[in-house]
Amino acid sequence: MTENAYTRRDDDDNYGRDAHGRQGVGRMTGTVLVTSGTGKTGRRVVERLAALAVPVRSGSRSGEVPFDWQDDTGWEAALRGAEAAYVAYYPDLAVPGAAEAMAAFGRTAAECGVRRVVLLSGRGEPQAVVAEEALRGAAGAVEVTVVRSAFFAQNFSEGALLDGVIGGELVFPAGTTAEPFLDLDDLADVVVAALTGDGHAGAVYELTGPRSLTFEEAAEELGRAAGRPVRYVPVTGPAYASLLEEFGVSEAEAGFLAELFATLLDGHNAATTDGVKRVLGREPKDFADFAREAARDGAWHG
C-alpha cells in the first residue's frame, strides 16, 4: 500500500545487509532525500536516518525542503547534492500519471548525481509495476531498489481505518480475504537498510507480516488490544465508494479506491513472504504485537 510514537529497536547491526542477509561491506552516509517525509512511512525513515547520523532532507509540500509530487519544478533543488532518495509517491503508484511522474523523477535524480533510489510500491498492483519500470528506465545508472508492501498495519492506528476502530466498527470491502498486514517499523527498517547498505541494487523486496489474517480476525485482535469490541462489517466495493463520498471524498477518488481494494483483496496477496527476514535477518512484527503497542501508545483513546 502506497503513507504513535517512534519506538527504537536494537536493529542497528542489521542495517546494511545485502539481498541474501549478509552484512554489507560499507554504509552510505551521504545526504538522503525522503519524499513525503511527514507521511506514515517517510516520517519513520527520517527518524531512523537521523538516529544513524545520516544527513537527511525531509521533503514535503509545506516543509523545510519543499517537495510536491504535483509540481516538479522543485524536484531538482530538493535532489541536488543528495546521494540517495526514498520515493513514496502520493497518492498511489497505480493512479493515472504515476508512471510519467516516476520517469520524470528518475531523469531528475540521474541529472542531479543521485546514486541510489529506494521506491515504495504496492504488493500485487500491476499498474504499480508499470511505474516501477518507468523509474528504472529513466534513472540510468542510478541504483534502484523496490520495496513492495502489504497492507499497512498502521492504517488501523493512524490511517483511514482509525475512526472505525475507535467507533467499534470496521467497514471495509475485504470480504473473507486474508492479508499479511505489515508493521511500518519493519518497512522503515528495510528502507533504511536499502538506502544505507550495499547489495540492494536492482532488488525487489516483497514485504509482509509473519501471518495472514482476515479483516474479521484483525478486528478481534484490535478489540483485545483496545479493551473493547471491534466488529468487522464487510461491504461491497460500490457501497464503500458511496460511503467515502459521504465523507467528502470525490467520486473519482472513491471509485479508484474501491477498485484498488477489489484488486488487492482478491486473495492473490494472501501468502506471506520472507522479505523482511532476507533484508534484516529477523522475523517481522506480528499483528497482535502491533495492536498491543498501538493501544499502549494511546492510538484508540479517542
Buried (B, 14 or more C-beta within 10 A) or exposed (E): BBBBEEEEEEBEEBBBBBBEBEBBEEBBEBBBBBBBBBBBBBBBBBBBBEEBEBEBBBBBBEEEBBBBBEEBEBBEEBBBBBBBBBBBBBBBBBBEEBBEBBBBBBBBBBEBEBBBBBBBBBBBBEBBBBBBBBBBBBBEEBBBBBBBBBBBBBBBBBBBBBEBBBEBBBBBBBBEBBBBBBBBBBBBBBBBBBBBBBBBBEBBBBBBBBBBBBBBBBBBBBBBBBEEEBBBEBBEBBEBBBBBBEEEBEEEBBBBBBBBBBBBBEEEBBEBBBBBBBBBBBEBBBBBBBBBBBBEBEBBEE
